[in-house]
Amino acid sequence: MGRASWNCVRTITYASQTIFQRKPYHRASRRHPLSRHWYEQNLIITRRNSLNYVRNTRSYHSADCDTDHLVVAAKVCIKLKKIHNAKQKRRPRINIASIFFPNECTRFADSLQEVLKDCPTNTVEERWGHIRDTIYNSAMDTFSKQEKKNPGWFGAGITAVEPVISGKRVALRECKRGPSEKTLAALRKAKSDVQKTARRGTNEYWLNLCSSIQLSADCGNVRGMYAGLQVAFGPSIVTIALLKSESGNFITNCGKQMEILAEL
């Protein structure tokens, strides 16, 4: 750098350029037109308690910013402060896909009309709170809670599958403790019951899913129809076929892939 001017650095003790061991031409930011000496005139000011967050500071000679000063940039790693606040537990969401079913809507209207008969008339706030809670509770009882993920046929028929699975475990434990013809026959019967129950539950699950998709299509519920189709077919999987070289290795470099495609 030659005879560089360090007066500005001495007066400012929070310049982040001074704490990194960079090359001299990466620390200077301006070259004097007459003396041709480099000077460190552009600084990035940082608080002393924030110097640990600065990872690197340097000047870039290749950046064209239409001035005789170089661009000085700093890489900073900022850690956000966690703000702890008490959040009220949210209510479960209602399954709005069921509002397109005529039977469910009729049952909801009847239950709501019956519950709102005893509405208090003391104050406006008390009356509004009663109406709000009543509508939500009636809708939750009628349309059920919205599930985040589809449980599948096993989760849908868990009430029927769980007892036979428990019976199979008990039969297997008894067969290992005292092997005999009787315990072996009981174990085979338990396995057969589990298989029959699983097949029956799977069949009922897919029949109910197909019925709900058809009913949503008939009622004009496009959102519910496509949601049912997504449950049936699963998420769409996008695969990419990589190109291979003559040796049989996959080509991951985009430039080489474009060269091969241009040759074809």
N, C-alpha and C positions, 0 to 999 in steps of 0.2 A: 504493500500500500504506500510505501514511502513515508513522507512526513504527513501522517494523517492527523486530523484534529480530534482530540479526545476530550475537549473541554465540555462538550455537551453531555458526554457519558459520565464525567465526574460529577457534574451537578445533579444528574438524574440517576438515582440509585436503583430505580425500578425498571430500567430498560432490559427487556428480555433478550436482546441480542448479545449482551455481555456475559451471559452465563452458559453459552454453548461454544464448544471448541470447533468452530467452523473454519474453512479456508478463508484467507484474507479477502479475496474477491467476492465471497458469499456474505461477508459482513458489511462491506461498504455499499452505499446506495447512490452516490453521485460522484461524477468525475469532473474536475474543474477544467473548463475549456482551454485555459492558458497554461497553467502549471501541469496539467495532465495528472494530477494527484487525485487519489480516491479519498472520499470523505464519508463519514457515517453521519448523515444528517437526518435521515428518516428513521424514526424509532417507534417501537411499539411499547407503549407504557402499560405496565402491569402492576397491580398492587402486590405488596410484599407477601401477604398471606395467600395470594393466588399464583405465585410463581411455580408451585408444584404442578399446576394444571397445564402449564405450557410445555409441550413436548419438543418443539423445534422452532427456530426462527432464523430465517435467511433471506437473502435478496436473490432475485431471479433476473438474469441478464437477457434471457430470450424473450421475455414478455415485452410486447410493443404497446405502450400506453400513451404515445404521442407526447412525451416529455423527456427531459434530460435526466430525470430521476428514475432509478430502478424500482421495481415493485418489491416491497418487503412484506412477507407473509409469515404467519405463525400458525402452527398446528396446536390446537388446544383440546384437551380432554376435559370436558365439563361433566361434573357429577351433580345431578339434580337433587335438591334437598327434598327429603320425604316429609310430606305434611300429613300428620296423623289426625284424622278427624273421624268422629263417630258417625257412621252412616246407618240410617234406619233400614231395617231389613225390608226388602221389597216384597210385595205380594206376588204370588205366582200368576203367570199370564194365562189368560183364558184361551182355549182352543177355538179360534174364530172360524176354523174350517168347518165346524159343525153347524154354523148358523144357516147353511144352505140346505139343511135337512128339514123338511116340513114337520115331521113328528117332533123333533127336538125343539123347534121354535114354538109349536103349540104347547108343549109341556112347560117351556120356560114362561110363556105368557100366563098360563094358568097358575103356576106357582107364584109368580110375581104379583098377580092380582090378589091372590089369597093372603100373601104375607103383608102387603101394603094396607090392609084393612085397619090394622092397629098402629097407624102412623101418629106419633105425638104431635101436639099442636101448641106446645108451650112457647118455644122460641124458634126463630128461623134456623139458627145454627144446629139445634138439636134435631129439627125435622130434616134438614138437609143431610146430616150425618146418618140418620136412620135410613133415609132413601138410598144414599150412596152405598152403605154397607149391605143393605138388603138386595140391591140390584147385583152387586158383586157376588155375594154368597149364593144367590139363586142361579146366576150364570155359571158359577163354578160347579154347583151341584148338577146342573143340566148338561153343560157342554164339556165338563171335565177340564183338567189342567193341560196346558200345552207342553208336550214333551220335547226336550232338546234333541234327542237322538232316538231313532227307531230301535226298540228293544229286540226286534226279531221275533221269530216264532217261539223261541224258548222263553223270552221274557213275557210274551203275551199269554202263554199257557203255563206259566210257572206254578199256578195253583193246582193244576192237574198233574204236572210232571214231578214236582218236588216230593209228594208222598210216595210214589212208586220208586223213585230213586233212593229214598231213605229205606224203603222195604228191601230193595236190592242190596244195599250195604249191610243191612242186618243179616240177610240170608247168606251173604258172602262171609261175614264174620263167623256165623254159626257153622258154616261148612268147613272153615279152616280150623275151628276149635275142635269139632267132632265130625270128621269125614265119615259119611255113611250114605246109603242109598236114599234115605229120607231127606237129609240136608241137601244132597245133590239135586234131588227132584225139586225141592223148594227153591234152590238157587236158579235152576233152569226156568221154573215158572215165573220167578221175579224178573229175570232177564226178558222173557217173552212179554210180560206186562209192560215193562219199560219201552220195549220196541213198539208195541201196539199203541201205547199212549203217545209216544213221540210222533209216530206216523199220523195218528188222528189229529194231534195238535198242529202239525205242519199243514195238513190238508185244510183244516178249519181256518188257519191263519191266512193262507193264500186265497181261499174262497172269500173271506171277509175283505181282504185287501182289494181283490178284483171287483167285489160289489161296491166298495167305497169309491173306487176309480170310476166305475160306470155311473154311479149315482151323481158324482161330481160333474161328469160330462153331461149328463141329462139335465142337471139343474143350472148349468152354465158357470159352474165354479172352476174356471180355468186354472187358478192357482192351486186349488186342492187336487185337481186331476194331475197336473205335472208333478206335484209333491208326491202323490201316490206312485207315479211312474218312476220317479227317482228312487223311491224306496224299493220298488220291485227290481229295477235294473241296476241300482247302485250308481255311484258317481262315475262320470265319464273319465276314462284313463287316456291320456295323451302320451304316445310313445314316439320317440325319435329314432330313426334308423341311421346309425353312423356309417360313414364310408370307410372302406377298408383299403389298405395299400396292397401292393403286389405280394408283400411278405405275409399278409394276413392280419396286420395290426390295425387297430382303429385309429382314424385320423380325427383328432380333436381340434387342431388348429384351423381357424376359420379361413385364413389365407390359403392354406393348402387345399382345403375343400373347394374354395372358389376356383382355384387353378384346375382342379380335376373336372369340375362341372363345365368350365370353359372349354376344356379339351373335348368333352363329350358333345 
